[in-house]
Amino acid sequence: MTQMKDINYRELRDAYVELMARTIRPNGYLTLVTNGEGSTIGMRKDLKNLLARIDRALLGPKWQKLAKDERTEGVFILEHVEGKIHAHGMLRLPLHDKDDIHMIIGTHWTTLCPGGNSLLLPAGDAERRARYCTKEMSLPWFSGDQVVCTWDFMNR
């Protein structure tokens, strides 16, 4: 017999996969590694700062005044929050030069997280990548604090 918790988990995960793979129309899959101990609060702060730096680099100094749809948008799932915390996310980045974006993300992430690294890949099979991002949602200790949406940082 299927337990209610399992059904709710599947429905929740499916909803996040839909959001990450289709709704935001992703053009990138980003992994951010800290290579050290961290916290969800610290990782959220670093993500907020990284996203601001990406938008400033791509959109200019008045990036904050642009509409949400013109800015970087995405969803990250934090993993291994009790150990070597890292994040996987699906993003819709503004128009960018493919070579520059790797330098922008890499440079800013290592500034925010010395010893950390980043890997940006094309969205590719976005549903498969979103399922990978959400894999820890089935674990009993998974918390909603491990989900980070870029619009949480935007002024409304």
C-alpha positions as CSV (number, residue, x, y, z in Angstrom):
1,M,0.0,0.0,0.0
2,T,1.3,3.4,-0.9
3,Q,1.6,5.9,2.0
4,M,0.2,9.4,1.7
5,K,3.7,10.8,2.3
6,D,5.0,9.0,-0.8
7,I,2.1,10.4,-2.9
8,N,2.7,14.0,-1.6
9,Y,6.4,13.7,-2.3
10,R,5.8,12.5,-5.8
11,E,3.3,15.3,-6.5
12,L,5.6,17.9,-5.0
13,R,8.6,16.6,-6.9
14,D,6.6,16.5,-10.2
15,A,5.5,20.1,-9.6
16,Y,9.1,21.3,-9.1
17,V,10.2,19.3,-12.2
18,E,7.5,21.0,-14.2
19,L,8.5,24.4,-12.8
20,M,12.2,23.9,-13.4
21,A,12.0,22.1,-16.8
22,R,9.2,24.0,-18.5
23,T,7.7,27.0,-16.7
24,I,10.9,29.0,-16.4
25,R,12.0,28.0,-19.9
26,P,15.6,27.2,-18.8
27,N,18.6,27.6,-21.0
28,G,21.1,26.5,-18.4
29,Y,21.8,23.9,-15.7
30,L,24.2,25.1,-13.0
31,T,26.0,23.2,-10.2
32,L,27.6,25.2,-7.5
33,V,30.0,23.4,-5.1
34,T,31.4,24.9,-1.9
35,N,34.0,22.3,-1.1
36,G,33.4,22.9,2.6
37,E,30.9,22.9,5.4
38,G,28.1,25.4,5.1
39,S,24.5,26.2,5.9
40,T,21.3,26.7,4.0
41,I,21.3,30.3,5.2
42,G,24.8,30.9,4.0
43,M,24.2,29.2,0.7
44,R,21.0,31.3,0.1
45,K,23.1,34.4,0.8
46,D,25.8,33.3,-1.6
47,L,23.2,32.4,-4.3
48,K,21.5,35.8,-3.9
49,N,24.9,37.6,-4.3
50,L,25.9,35.4,-7.3
51,L,22.6,36.1,-9.1
52,A,23.0,39.8,-8.5
53,R,26.5,39.7,-9.9
54,I,25.4,37.7,-13.0
55,D,22.6,40.2,-13.7
56,R,24.9,43.2,-13.2
57,A,27.5,41.7,-15.6
58,L,24.9,40.8,-18.2
59,L,22.4,43.6,-17.9
60,G,24.3,46.6,-16.5
61,P,24.2,48.7,-13.3
62,K,20.4,49.2,-13.4
63,W,19.6,45.5,-13.6
64,Q,17.5,45.7,-10.4
65,K,14.9,48.0,-12.2
66,L,14.3,45.4,-15.0
67,A,11.3,43.1,-15.0
68,K,11.7,39.6,-13.5
69,D,11.4,38.1,-17.0
70,E,14.4,40.1,-18.2
71,R,16.6,39.0,-15.3
72,T,18.1,35.6,-14.4
73,E,15.4,33.3,-13.2
74,G,15.6,29.8,-11.8
75,V,15.3,27.3,-9.0
76,F,18.0,25.6,-7.0
77,I,17.9,22.6,-4.8
78,L,20.5,22.5,-2.0
79,E,22.0,19.1,-1.3
80,H,24.1,17.6,1.5
81,V,23.1,20.5,3.8
82,E,24.7,18.7,6.8
83,G,28.1,18.3,5.1
84,K,29.6,19.6,1.9
85,I,26.7,21.6,0.8
86,H,26.2,22.3,-2.9
87,A,23.4,23.3,-5.2
88,H,21.9,22.2,-8.5
89,G,19.7,24.5,-10.4
90,M,17.9,25.2,-13.7
91,L,18.2,28.7,-14.9
92,R,16.9,31.0,-17.6
93,L,19.8,33.4,-18.1
94,P,19.4,36.7,-20.1
95,L,21.1,36.8,-23.5
96,H,24.8,36.2,-23.1
97,D,28.0,35.2,-24.8
98,K,28.5,31.5,-24.0
99,D,32.2,32.0,-23.3
100,D,31.7,35.1,-21.1
101,I,29.0,33.5,-18.9
102,H,31.3,30.7,-17.8
103,M,33.9,33.3,-16.8
104,I,31.3,35.5,-15.0
105,I,29.9,32.7,-13.0
106,G,33.2,31.0,-12.2
107,T,34.9,34.2,-11.2
108,H,32.1,35.4,-8.9
109,W,31.4,32.0,-7.4
110,T,35.1,31.6,-6.4
111,T,35.0,35.1,-4.9
112,L,31.9,34.3,-2.9
113,C,33.0,30.8,-2.0
114,P,36.8,30.4,-2.1
115,G,37.8,26.9,-3.0
116,G,34.4,26.3,-4.5
117,N,33.7,25.6,-8.2
118,S,30.9,25.9,-10.7
119,L,29.7,24.0,-13.7
120,L,27.2,25.6,-16.2
121,L,25.8,23.3,-18.9
122,P,23.1,23.8,-21.5
123,A,19.6,22.9,-20.2
124,G,19.7,20.0,-22.7
125,D,17.1,17.4,-21.6
126,A,15.6,19.8,-19.0
127,E,13.2,17.3,-17.5
128,R,16.0,14.8,-16.8
129,R,18.2,17.5,-15.3
130,A,15.3,18.8,-13.2
131,R,14.7,15.3,-11.9
132,Y,18.4,15.1,-11.0
133,C,18.1,18.4,-9.1
134,T,15.1,17.2,-7.1
135,K,16.4,13.7,-6.3
136,E,16.9,14.4,-2.5
137,M,13.2,15.4,-2.1
138,S,12.5,11.7,-1.4
139,L,14.8,11.7,1.7
140,P,13.1,11.9,5.1
141,W,15.2,14.9,6.2
142,F,14.6,17.0,3.1
143,S,13.3,20.4,4.0
144,G,11.6,23.2,2.1
145,D,14.5,25.4,3.1
146,Q,16.6,23.4,0.6
147,V,14.6,24.9,-2.3
148,V,15.8,28.4,-3.5
149,C,13.8,30.3,-6.1
150,T,15.4,33.4,-7.6
151,W,12.2,35.4,-7.3
152,D,12.6,35.1,-3.5
153,F,15.3,37.7,-3.8
154,M,13.5,40.1,-6.1
155,N,11.6,43.2,-5.0
156,R,8.0,42.9,-5.8
